[in-house]
Amino acid sequence: MITPWVGWPELPDFLNRKKQMEQEKPTNPLSNFSDDQLIAAFRHTRDVVVTELTEAFKRDVAKPTAKMKLLQGELQRRLLERGAKHTSTESGTAMLVDTTGVECTDKDAYLKFCVENFDTWGKQLLTAAASKEAVELYIEKSKSEEYPNGFSPPGLTVTYATKCNIRK
């Protein structure tokens, strides 16, 4: 069971609009807390409450997940034994699906192959993913008096957002 944080009142229900409408002037229940207290509350919620709930969920879901794997394994065994790709029942369908996983273990060799075989295979094998870190460095290096914010490589749209992260 999650232990409540001693000394902290329960936070009000921000979604209860009826309660808010009954008040003359809406109030912010968190305005009386210091920045330190808000950060401490956030970190406690993240590091203790959410962690404990996540661990409890993992414990609770372990047995049903293991049972599901056993059921899947038995269905797979039966399909392979029958030489079938699927079985359909009133409750649903079980099917065998082939998947492929790909991992690049030698980037230089792969890129060399793609460039040397660009017209046959290279064009299809290369992707247009851009490294965020490389793009940020490119923009930083492109800053000048004429372009104080720098510019991104052609063909990319770069967006910026600000959010509040809390950490120790």
N, CA, C and O of each residue as an XYZ file, in Angstrom:
672
protein
N       0.841     -1.189      0.000
C       0.000      0.000      0.000
C       0.880      1.243      0.000
O       1.912      1.274      0.669
N       0.483      2.246     -0.732
C       1.236      3.488     -0.843
C       1.078      4.284      0.450
O      -0.032      4.490      0.942
N       2.210      4.724      0.985
C       2.140      5.530      2.197
C       1.948      6.988      1.816
O       2.683      7.514      0.981
N       0.949      7.654      2.432
C       0.733      9.062      2.104
C       1.890      9.895      2.613
O       2.572      9.518      3.566
N       2.102     11.007      1.985
C       3.163     11.894      2.390
C       2.670     12.702      3.569
O       1.785     13.545      3.421
N       3.228     12.456      4.727
C       2.775     13.060      5.972
C       2.954     14.580      5.905
O       4.006     15.075      5.500
N       1.932     15.294      6.301
C       2.004     16.749      6.353
C       1.474     17.440      5.109
O       1.308     18.659      5.104
N       1.205     16.681      4.056
C       0.699     17.289      2.824
C      -0.792     17.029      2.705
O      -1.237     15.887      2.811
N      -1.563     18.084      2.486
C      -2.995     17.873      2.296
C      -3.242     17.243      0.936
O      -2.425     17.365      0.024
N      -4.355     16.582      0.813
C      -4.729     16.034     -0.484
C      -4.963     17.197     -1.443
O      -5.567     18.203     -1.069
N      -4.493     17.059     -2.659
C      -4.714     18.117     -3.635
C      -6.175     18.116     -4.058
O      -6.785     17.052     -4.172
N      -6.741     19.288     -4.291
C      -8.149     19.352     -4.672
C      -8.372     18.791     -6.063
O      -7.434     18.637     -6.846
N      -9.608     18.492     -6.354
C      -9.993     17.960     -7.652
C     -10.123     19.118     -8.635
O     -11.110     19.853     -8.614
N      -9.114     19.274     -9.499
C      -9.116     20.375    -10.452
C     -10.187     20.211    -11.523
O     -10.555     21.177    -12.191
N     -10.688     18.987    -11.688
C     -11.667     18.750    -12.743
C     -13.104     18.977    -12.293
O     -14.021     18.893    -13.110
N     -13.320     19.260    -11.022
C     -14.668     19.469    -10.511
C     -15.092     20.903    -10.792
O     -14.969     21.779     -9.936
N     -15.592     21.133    -12.004
C     -15.955     22.487    -12.425
C     -17.140     23.040    -11.636
O     -17.221     24.249    -11.419
N     -18.055     22.181    -11.207
C     -19.216     22.638    -10.453
C     -18.758     23.300     -9.158
O     -19.264     24.354     -8.773
N     -17.786     22.663     -8.489
C     -17.255     23.215     -7.253
C     -16.585     24.563     -7.524
O     -16.751     25.506     -6.750
N     -15.828     24.655     -8.619
C     -15.147     25.895     -8.965
C     -16.159     26.995     -9.297
O     -15.940     28.157     -8.952
N     -17.257     26.644     -9.956
C     -18.250     27.635    -10.351
C     -18.992     28.179     -9.136
O     -19.461     29.317     -9.161
N     -19.107     27.384     -8.071
C     -19.804     27.827     -6.875
C     -18.983     28.846     -6.099
O     -19.546     29.626     -5.332
N     -17.664     28.859     -6.278
C     -16.813     29.809     -5.587
C     -16.948     31.179     -6.254
O     -17.144     31.278     -7.465
N     -16.839     32.227     -5.443
C     -16.915     33.573     -6.002
C     -15.721     33.829     -6.902
O     -15.881     34.260     -8.044
N     -14.529     33.566     -6.396
C     -13.303     33.790     -7.152
C     -12.516     32.488     -7.137
O     -12.158     31.999     -6.065
N     -12.241     31.916     -8.308
C     -11.464     30.679     -8.325
C     -10.100     30.910     -7.675
O      -9.456     31.935     -7.900
N      -9.679     29.956     -6.880
C      -8.384     30.072     -6.212
C      -7.470     28.953     -6.676
O      -7.913     27.874     -7.067
N      -6.206     29.242     -6.620
C      -5.206     28.243     -6.954
C      -4.740     27.624     -5.648
O      -4.036     28.279     -4.879
N      -5.108     26.393     -5.378
C      -4.769     25.778     -4.094
C      -3.276     25.553     -3.909
O      -2.831     25.289     -2.792
N      -2.503     25.649     -4.964
C      -1.066     25.419     -4.848
C      -0.288     26.711     -4.641
O       0.920     26.662     -4.408
N      -0.944     27.866     -4.719
C      -0.235     29.142     -4.641
C       0.386     29.391     -3.270
O       1.303     30.205     -3.159
N      -0.078     28.727     -2.242
C       0.477     28.929     -0.902
C       1.740     28.121     -0.649
O       2.379     28.295      0.388
N       2.114     27.243     -1.572
C       3.299     26.413     -1.394
C       4.496     27.060     -2.075
O       4.359     27.704     -3.116
N       5.666     26.883     -1.481
C       6.900     27.426     -2.069
C       7.324     26.566     -3.261
O       6.842     25.447     -3.437
N       8.224     27.100     -4.064
C       8.772     26.324     -5.176
C       9.417     25.044     -4.658
O       9.263     23.980     -5.258
N      10.139     25.145     -3.543
C      10.788     23.975     -2.963
C       9.760     22.911     -2.600
O       9.972     21.728     -2.864
N       8.654     23.322     -1.999
C       7.618     22.366     -1.607
C       6.975     21.714     -2.839
O       6.689     20.517     -2.822
N       6.746     22.494     -3.911
C       6.153     21.942     -5.127
C       7.094     20.933     -5.780
O       6.664     19.869     -6.223
N       8.386     21.277     -5.836
C       9.360     20.355     -6.422
C       9.465     19.096     -5.574
O       9.526     17.988     -6.107
N       9.485     19.264     -4.246
C       9.548     18.103     -3.352
C       8.324     17.213     -3.542
O       8.448     15.989     -3.579
N       7.142     17.818     -3.663
C       5.912     17.041     -3.860
C       5.949     16.302     -5.193
O       5.560     15.137     -5.272
N       6.415     16.975     -6.232
C       6.516     16.343     -7.554
C       7.466     15.151     -7.493
O       7.133     14.059     -7.952
N       8.653     15.369     -6.922
C       9.655     14.302     -6.868
C       9.180     13.141     -6.018
O       9.421     11.985     -6.367
N       8.511     13.422     -4.913
C       7.984     12.349     -4.069
C       6.941     11.540     -4.847
O       6.942     10.310     -4.818
N       6.063     12.251     -5.536
C       5.031     11.562     -6.318
C       5.670     10.694     -7.389
O       5.283      9.540     -7.572
N       6.658     11.254     -8.103
C       7.330     10.504     -9.163
C       8.174      9.370     -8.605
O       8.070      8.235     -9.069
N       9.012      9.667     -7.608
C      10.002      8.702     -7.135
C       9.448      7.671     -6.163
O       9.970      6.559     -6.080
N       8.404      8.020     -5.430
C       7.867      7.088     -4.441
C       6.516      6.539     -4.882
O       6.360      5.331     -5.059
N       5.555      7.412     -5.057
C       4.187      6.956     -5.336
C       4.110      6.224     -6.670
O       3.621      5.096     -6.729
N       4.590      6.859     -7.748
C       4.505      6.226     -9.067
C       5.372      4.967     -9.110
O       4.976      3.969     -9.711
N       6.533      5.002     -8.488
C       7.402      3.819     -8.458
C       6.721      2.666     -7.731
O       6.745      1.533     -8.210
N       6.116      2.943     -6.582
C       5.430      1.882     -5.835
C       4.238      1.340     -6.617
O       4.006      0.131     -6.640
N       3.482      2.231     -7.258
C       2.335      1.774     -8.057
C       2.805      0.932     -9.244
O       2.191     -0.084     -9.570
N       3.886      1.352     -9.883
C       4.426      0.608    -11.029
C       4.894     -0.772    -10.596
O       4.618     -1.762    -11.274
N       5.593     -0.846     -9.486
C       6.066     -2.144     -8.992
C       4.888     -3.037     -8.602
O       4.906     -4.241     -8.859
N       3.865     -2.448     -7.983
C       2.677     -3.228     -7.626
C       1.990     -3.750     -8.889
O       1.545     -4.897     -8.932
N       1.909     -2.905     -9.910
C       1.299     -3.338    -11.168
C       2.090     -4.493    -11.776
O       1.511     -5.484    -12.220
N       3.415     -4.358    -11.794
C       4.254     -5.423    -12.357
C       4.044     -6.738    -11.617
O       3.984     -7.802    -12.233
N       3.931     -6.658    -10.282
C       3.689     -7.878     -9.493
C       2.316     -8.454     -9.823
O       2.175     -9.664    -10.006
N       1.293     -7.581     -9.900
C      -0.073     -8.041    -10.144
C      -0.258     -8.618    -11.547
O      -1.050     -9.539    -11.742
N       0.464     -8.084    -12.508
C       0.261     -8.503    -13.894
C       1.166     -9.676    -14.280
O       0.992    -10.250    -15.354
N       2.121    -10.040    -13.435
C       3.081    -11.098    -13.779
C       2.404    -12.440    -14.027
O       2.698    -13.096    -15.026
N       1.503    -12.865    -13.142
C       0.858    -14.181    -13.311
C      -0.051    -14.209    -14.537
O       0.042    -15.148    -15.328
N      -0.928    -13.219    -14.729
C      -1.750    -13.259    -15.949
C      -0.906    -13.207    -17.227
O      -1.253    -13.844    -18.221
N       0.199    -12.454    -17.207
C       1.070    -12.379    -18.385
C       1.716    -13.729    -18.651
O       1.800    -14.159    -19.802
N       2.173    -14.401    -17.601
C       2.761    -15.738    -17.761
C       1.719    -16.716    -18.304
O       2.030    -17.553    -19.151
N       0.489    -16.608    -17.816
C      -0.587    -17.478    -18.305
C      -0.839    -17.226    -19.794
O      -1.015    -18.169    -20.565
N      -0.857    -15.950    -20.194
C      -1.070    -15.615    -21.606
C       0.034    -16.205    -22.480
O      -0.236    -16.697    -23.575
N       1.284    -16.157    -21.994
C       2.401    -16.725    -22.761
C       2.253    -18.232    -22.909
O       2.542    -18.781    -23.972
N       1.803    -18.907    -21.850
C       1.568    -20.347    -21.935
C       0.478    -20.661    -22.957
O       0.629    -21.580    -23.762
N      -0.607    -19.912    -22.931
C      -1.708    -20.126    -23.872
C      -1.250    -19.871    -25.305
O      -1.587    -20.631    -26.213
N      -0.480    -18.800    -25.506
C       0.061    -18.509    -26.835
C       0.971    -19.631    -27.306
O       0.891    -20.073    -28.453
N       1.832    -20.083    -26.413
C       2.757    -21.161    -26.757
C       2.029    -22.430    -27.157
O       2.428    -23.099    -28.110
N       0.960    -22.771    -26.439
C       0.192    -23.970    -26.776
C      -0.492    -23.814    -28.124
O      -0.511    -24.748    -28.926
N      -1.059    -22.624    -28.379
C      -1.695    -22.396    -29.681
C      -0.657    -22.467    -30.802
O      -0.931    -23.030    -31.862
N       0.518    -21.908    -30.581
C       1.570    -21.962    -31.595
C       1.986    -23.409    -31.837
O       2.164    -23.816    -32.985
N       2.143    -24.188    -30.770
C       2.511    -25.596    -30.908
C       1.479    -26.328    -31.744
O       1.834    -27.090    -32.643
N       0.186    -26.101    -31.454
C      -0.877    -26.788    -32.189
C      -0.879    -26.394    -33.665
O      -1.040    -27.248    -34.536
N      -0.701    -25.103    -33.947
C      -0.694    -24.657    -35.343
C       0.481    -25.277    -36.096
O       0.322    -25.728    -37.230
N       1.651    -25.300    -35.475
C       2.817    -25.895    -36.127
C       2.625    -27.387    -36.332
O       3.007    -27.929    -37.370
N       2.036    -28.052    -35.348
C       1.775    -29.487    -35.450
C       0.834    -29.791    -36.615
O       1.020    -30.772    -37.336
N      -0.169    -28.946    -36.789
C      -1.144    -29.122    -37.876
C      -0.624    -28.636    -39.221
O      -1.190    -28.960    -40.265
N       0.457    -27.856    -39.198
C       0.941    -27.243    -40.434
C       0.024    -26.122    -40.887
O      -0.044    -25.814    -42.077
N      -0.678    -25.511    -39.950
C      -1.633    -24.452    -40.267
C      -1.031    -23.088    -39.957
O      -0.144    -22.972    -39.112
N      -1.514    -22.062    -40.640
C      -1.076    -20.684    -40.391
C      -1.990    -19.978    -39.394
O      -1.584    -19.011    -38.750
N      -3.242    -20.472    -39.269
C      -4.174    -19.826    -38.345
C      -5.283    -20.798    -37.946
O      -5.481    -21.845    -38.563
N      -5.996    -20.407    -36.891
C      -7.204    -21.120    -36.494
C      -8.228    -20.072    -36.078
O      -7.914    -19.155    -35.318
N      -9.433    -20.209    -36.569
C     -10.502    -19.258    -36.246
C     -11.559    -19.960    -35.402
O     -11.971    -21.080    -35.706
N     -11.985    -19.298    -34.351
C     -13.013    -19.831    -33.466
C     -14.013    -18.726    -33.169
O     -13.840    -17.591    -33.611
N     -15.067    -19.060    -32.414
C     -16.033    -18.045    -32.010
C     -15.379    -16.997    -31.113
O     -15.795    -15.838    -31.100
N     -14.360    -17.405    -30.368
C     -13.698    -16.483    -29.438
C     -12.650    -15.602    -30.094
O     -12.241    -14.600    -29.507
N     -12.208    -15.946    -31.284
C     -11.193    -15.159    -31.968
C     -10.335    -16.012    -32.862
O     -10.640    -17.179    -33.109
N      -9.260    -15.426    -33.347
C      -8.365    -16.093    -34.284
C      -6.945    -16.063    -33.747
O      -6.486    -15.035    -33.249
N      -6.250    -17.188    -33.849
C      -4.825    -17.256    -33.541
C      -4.110    -17.478    -34.861
O      -4.541    -18.300    -35.670
N      -3.025    -16.757    -35.085
C      -2.313    -16.893    -36.355
C      -0.820    -16.811    -36.134
O      -0.345    -16.150    -35.210
N      -0.089    -17.492    -36.996
C       1.363    -17.420    -36.983
C       1.782    -16.252    -37.863
O       1.330    -16.137    -39.002
N       2.640    -15.388    -37.343
C       3.106    -14.221    -38.077
C       4.621    -14.231    -38.064
O       5.236    -14.337    -37.003
N       5.225    -14.122    -39.232
C       6.679    -14.056    -39.341
C       7.108    -12.597    -39.207
O       6.532    -11.722    -39.855
N       8.108    -12.327    -38.380
C       8.623    -10.967    -38.208
C      10.114    -10.957    -38.492
O      10.776    -11.993    -38.425
N      10.632     -9.790    -38.805
C      12.047     -9.617    -39.087
C      12.568     -8.464    -38.241
O      11.936     -7.410    -38.164
N      13.711     -8.662    -37.611
C      14.375     -7.594    -36.863
C      15.684     -7.266    -37.536
O      16.400     -8.167    -37.971
N      16.013     -5.982    -37.632
C      17.239     -5.549    -38.293
C      17.990     -4.608    -37.365
O      17.396     -3.704    -36.777
N      19.300     -4.818    -37.233
C      20.150     -3.956    -36.419
C      21.416     -3.663    -37.205
O      22.021     -4.576    -37.767
N      21.818     -2.419    -37.251
C      23.047     -2.038    -37.951
C      24.217     -2.213    -36.985
O      24.291     -1.526    -35.966
N      25.124     -3.127    -37.302
C      26.266     -3.385    -36.421
C      27.555     -2.749    -36.934
O      28.522     -2.627    -36.182
N      27.583     -2.341    -38.207
C      28.753     -1.667    -38.787
C      28.248     -0.579    -39.729
O      28.026     -0.823    -40.915
N      28.071      0.619    -39.189
C      27.486      1.734    -39.946
C      28.317      2.079    -41.181
O      27.760      2.322    -42.251
N      29.640      2.102    -41.043
C      30.501      2.460    -42.175
C      30.364      1.462    -43.320
O      30.244      1.863    -44.478
N      30.381      0.172    -43.010
C      30.249     -0.857    -44.053
C      28.878     -0.755    -44.719
O      28.758     -0.899    -45.935
N      27.857     -0.506    -43.919
C      26.500     -0.396    -44.465
C      26.385      0.807    -45.399
O      25.861      0.679    -46.505
N      26.868      1.974    -44.968
C      26.795      3.173    -45.805
C      27.613      3.018    -47.081
O      27.188      3.462    -48.147
N      28.789      2.387    -46.979
C      29.622      2.147    -48.163
C      28.861      1.280    -49.166
O      28.861      1.561    -50.364
N      28.214      0.228    -48.668
C      27.424     -0.642    -49.547
C      26.310      0.147    -50.222
O      26.091      0.007    -51.426
N      25.605      0.978    -49.456
C      24.491      1.751    -50.012
C      24.962      2.719    -51.089
O      24.311      2.859    -52.125
N      26.094      3.389    -50.853
C      26.618      4.347    -51.827
C      27.087      3.617    -53.086
O      26.804      4.059    -54.200
N      27.805      2.496    -52.916
C      28.316      1.737    -54.064
C      27.186      1.127    -54.883
O      27.343      0.925    -56.087
N      26.058      0.831    -54.259
C      24.929      0.201    -54.944
C      23.701      1.112    -54.942
O      22.567      0.640    -54.865
N      23.940      2.421    -55.026
C      22.850      3.384    -54.859
C      21.720      3.159    -55.857
O      20.551      3.178    -55.472
N      22.041      2.950    -57.120
C      20.996      2.822    -58.143
C      20.212      1.523    -58.041
O      19.053      1.475    -58.454
N      20.818      0.467    -57.499
C      20.105     -0.807    -57.412
C      19.410     -0.985    -56.067
O      18.209     -1.250    -56.019
N      20.164     -0.841    -54.969
C      19.593     -1.074    -53.635
C      19.761      0.098    -52.678
O      18.925      0.311    -51.800
N      20.822      0.848    -52.843
C      21.164      1.887    -51.876
C      20.072      2.911    -51.625
O      19.846      3.326    -50.488
N      19.398      3.316    -52.692
C      18.337      4.328    -52.562
C      17.215      3.830    -51.650
O      16.680      4.596    -50.848
N      16.860      2.555    -51.769
C      15.787      1.991    -50.946
C      16.263      1.665    -49.531
O      15.471      1.703    -48.589
N      17.550      1.345    -49.373
C      18.064      0.943    -48.068
C      18.341      2.123    -47.132
O      18.322      1.973    -45.911
N      18.595      3.286    -47.711
C      18.869      4.451    -46.875
C      17.566      5.081    -46.406
O      16.584      5.117    -47.147
N      17.561      5.575    -45.176
C      16.383      6.264    -44.644
C      16.698      7.741    -44.496
O      17.859      8.143    -44.569
N      15.683      8.540    -44.292
C      15.864      9.983    -44.157
C      15.742     10.438    -42.712
O      15.353     11.578    -42.460
N      16.061      9.580    -41.765
C      16.013      9.981    -40.364
C      17.181     10.916    -40.076
O      18.290     10.704    -40.567
N      16.929     11.940    -39.286
C      17.980     12.897    -38.942
C      18.272     12.812    -37.451
O      17.355     12.735    -36.633
N      19.545     12.826    -37.107
C      19.947     12.821    -35.707
C      19.678     14.198    -35.113
O      20.186     15.205    -35.607
N      18.875     14.237    -34.050
C      18.548     15.518    -33.415
C      19.818     16.231    -32.957
O      19.944     17.443    -33.130
N      20.754     15.490    -32.376
C      21.990     16.091    -31.874
C      22.804     16.698    -33.017
O      23.350     17.792    -32.872
N      22.888     16.002    -34.146
C      23.648     16.514    -35.292
C      22.982     17.760    -35.866
O      23.664     18.711    -36.250
N      21.647     17.756    -35.926
C      20.924     18.927    -36.444
C      21.126     20.120    -35.513
O      21.353     21.236    -35.981
N      21.047     19.898    -34.197
C      21.264     20.990    -33.239
C      22.676     21.563    -33.382
O      22.853     22.780    -33.326
N      23.675     20.706    -33.566
C      25.053     21.160    -33.741
C      25.195     21.949    -35.044
O      25.864     22.982    -35.079
N      24.562     21.459    -36.114
C      24.592     22.152    -37.406
C      23.994     23.555    -37.273
O      24.572     24.527    -37.760
N      22.842     23.655    -36.617
C      22.186     24.957    -36.432
C      23.074     25.874    -35.602
O      23.222     27.054    -35.920
N      23.666     25.334    -34.540
C      24.545     26.136    -33.674
C      25.733     26.671    -34.467
O      26.100     27.838    -34.327
N      26.334     25.823    -35.296
C      27.509     26.223    -36.079
C      27.146     27.183    -37.215
O      28.019     27.888    -37.722
N      25.869     27.221    -37.624
C      25.454     28.089    -38.730
C      25.065     29.488    -38.266
O      24.729     30.340    -39.088
N      25.107     29.733    -36.961
C      24.740     31.055    -36.451
C      25.794     32.078    -36.864
O      26.995     31.814    -36.826
N      25.303     33.263    -37.261
C      26.192     34.349    -37.663
C      25.471     35.660    -37.381
O      24.339     35.661    -36.898
N      26.122     36.767    -37.680
C      25.453     38.064    -37.495
C      24.227     38.164    -38.395
O      23.200     38.717    -38.001
N      24.343     37.628    -39.599
C      23.236     37.677    -40.552
C      22.108     36.727    -40.146
O      20.933     37.037    -40.341
N      22.462     35.575    -39.585
C      21.487     34.572    -39.138
C      21.737     34.251    -37.655
O      22.354     33.232    -37.344
N      21.263     35.109    -36.740
C      21.561     34.905    -35.322
C      20.946     33.623    -34.742
O      21.432     33.115    -33.732
N      19.895     33.099    -35.361
C      19.279     31.850    -34.894
C      19.792     30.644    -35.660
O      19.385     29.516    -35.382
N      20.685     30.866    -36.624
C      21.181     29.776    -37.442
C      20.104     29.291    -38.397
O      19.035     29.894    -38.487
N      20.377     28.215    -39.105
C      19.388     27.632    -40.006
C      19.575     26.130    -40.047
O      20.653     25.605    -39.771
N      18.491     25.453    -40.402
C      18.524     23.993    -40.437
C      18.890     23.508    -41.828
O      18.755     24.252    -42.800
N      19.350     22.272    -41.936
C      19.645     21.712    -43.255
C      18.385     21.701    -44.131
O      17.276     21.600    -43.606
N      18.540     21.802    -45.438
C      17.374     21.789    -46.332
C      16.558     20.508    -46.171
O      17.111     19.427    -45.967
N      15.242     20.647    -46.266
C      14.349     19.496    -46.207
C      13.911     19.115    -44.807
O      13.132     18.176    -44.640
N      14.395     19.825    -43.793
C      13.996     19.530    -42.420
C      13.174     20.679    -41.853
O      13.415     21.844    -42.170
N      12.211     20.345    -41.018
C      11.477     21.344    -40.255
C      11.850     21.119    -38.800
O      11.667     20.027    -38.264
N      12.369     22.152    -38.171
C      12.793     22.053    -36.785
C      11.826     22.867    -35.935
O      11.581     24.039    -36.224
N      11.279     22.260    -34.898
C      10.371     22.966    -34.000
C      10.973     22.997    -32.601
O      11.778     22.143    -32.229
N      10.570     23.986    -31.853
C      11.066     24.136    -30.495
C       9.885     24.220    -29.543
O       8.848     24.793    -29.878
N      10.042     23.655    -28.370
C       9.001     23.717    -27.348
C       9.680     23.868    -25.999
O      10.804     23.409    -25.800
N       8.997     24.505    -25.094
C       9.507     24.651    -23.738
C       8.573     23.931    -22.799
O       7.360     24.132    -22.848
N       9.124     23.097    -21.947
C       8.314     22.417    -20.937
C       9.077     22.440    -19.629
O      10.271     22.736    -19.604
N       8.414     22.138    -18.580
C       9.025     22.169    -17.256
C       9.367     20.745    -16.832
O       8.473     19.931    -16.598
N      10.655     20.447    -16.735
C      11.114     19.162    -16.216
C      11.537     19.351    -14.774
O      12.013     20.424    -14.403
N      11.374     18.342    -13.969
C      11.805     18.416    -12.577
C      12.674     17.208    -12.294
O      12.281     16.073    -12.563
N      13.838     17.451    -11.759
C      14.752     16.367    -11.426
C      15.638     16.791    -10.273
O      15.602     17.944     -9.845
N      16.416     15.882     -9.781
C      17.345     16.220     -8.692
C      18.677     16.551     -9.262
O      19.606     16.865     -8.518
